[in-house]
Amino acid sequence: MSEHVVDVSWSRGGHEFTYDTYHRDHEWRFDGGVTVPASANPAYLGTPGPVDPEEAFVAALSSCHMLTFLAIAARKRLVVDAYDDHAVGVMAKNEAGRLAITRVTLHPKIVWGGPEPDAEALERMHHRAHLECFIANSVTTEVTVA
């Protein structure tokens, strides 16, 4: 087992506090010393620029899938030179009628540094990466690889 800690900090900073006026900017501080500026999505009165929780969620799914995929490839002695993903999350109402990130589609582009697996083997590797990804195992969001 492991524990993962993030400190999230927000303060009013003397601004008025009504739904339409309070600022959504805050910080995520990770145990490795990295601080990430965050805010709500601009559609929910956040500041454009900082990472919003929905983007971070999609990034976490994509990153976890990639790291699991790389581990699988390495164990198979397949060399990966580069892995890029354009992950897209869709927010919609879930079965309970509440807004949620209901679907994330990963679009990985892999550059191999040697022999490449065939399409069927590559699909099996992505399927296994999905099954073994800690984040995917933690959510109800549908995750697909396109």
Residue pairs with C-beta under 8 A, 6 or more apart in sequence:
4 31
5 31
6 28
6 29
6 30
6 31
7 28
7 29
8 26
8 27
8 28
8 29
8 38
9 26
9 27
9 29
10 25
10 26
10 27
12 22
13 23
15 21
15 22
15 23
16 22
20 45
23 39
23 47
24 39
24 40
24 44
24 45
24 46
24 47
25 37
25 38
25 39
25 46
25 47
25 50
26 38
26 39
27 35
27 36
27 37
27 38
28 35
28 36
28 38
28 51
28 56
29 35
30 36
36 50
36 51
37 49
37 50
37 51
38 50
38 51
38 52
38 53
38 56
39 46
39 47
39 49
39 50
39 51
39 52
40 46
40 52
40 53
41 52
41 53
41 54
41 55
42 48
46 52
51 59
54 89
54 91
54 101
55 89
57 89
57 101
58 87
58 88
58 89
58 101
58 104
59 87
60 135
61 87
61 89
61 104
61 106
61 133
61 135
61 136
61 139
61 141
61 143
62 85
62 87
62 104
62 106
63 135
64 133
64 134
64 135
64 136
65 85
65 106
65 108
65 126
65 129
65 130
65 133
65 135
65 136
65 143
65 145
66 83
66 85
66 108
68 128
68 129
68 130
68 132
68 133
69 83
69 108
69 125
69 126
69 129
70 80
70 83
72 125
72 128
72 129
72 132
73 79
73 80
73 125
74 80
76 117
76 125
78 112
78 114
78 115
78 116
78 117
79 112
79 113
79 114
80 110
80 111
80 112
80 113
81 111
81 112
81 113
82 109
82 110
82 111
83 108
83 109
83 110
83 111
84 108
84 109
85 106
85 107
85 108
85 109
86 107
86 109
87 104
87 105
87 106
87 107
88 104
88 105
88 107
89 101
89 103
89 104
89 141
90 101
90 102
90 103
90 104
90 105
91 99
91 100
91 101
91 102
92 99
92 100
92 102
92 103
93 99
93 100
93 102
94 100
94 102
94 140
100 140
100 141
101 141
102 141
102 142
103 141
103 142
103 143
103 144
104 141
104 142
104 143
104 144
105 143
105 144
105 145
105 146
106 143
106 144
106 145
106 146
107 145
107 146
108 126
108 145
110 122
116 122
117 125
123 145
126 145
130 136
130 143
130 145
131 137
136 143
